[in-house]
């Protein structure tokens, strides 16, 4: 799915686990987010979704969340699985919620 493709681009380019990808994952907080990784991220996402970013989008993609917004411009919607939510009971069930970044 689109969310997995998007996450995989970030995981591959930055060598991070999925849990690190959130609204604080940006070029100001990630030590190895340099110009080379920026271009690698752009080309990885372009290849994954078979698109070509406009120059202003290349410059604007400076965070995980911003990339989600930019992809909407190209009619690409991402759905993500929200982290496991532990229910307040001793049965230890997990509930998964799927939400859309719209």
Phi, psi and omega in degrees: 000169185298320180297320179293320177298316180297310180299319181299324177300311180294317180299319182289311185293320185256000180052054179234162175276157181305324183300337180280344185274105181205191185290352176261359180276101182212173185293344179273339183250353183252115185303320185265018176274088179248184185296324179294316178293327177300310180294320178297318178298314180302309183293325178295316179292317178302315180295319182296323184252004179054053179228169171233121180289144169291151182307320181293331178286327177298316179290322185285337183286089182239010178201163176301312181294319181298322178300322177297316179296318180297320181297332177300326178300332181260019180060036176246114179258141179246134170248138182235153175271123177289146181308153179306134177249118181281123179284144183283071176206167183277358181279347175057044173280153175243140178244132178250138177238137176253126179235160179247140175277075178238000000 
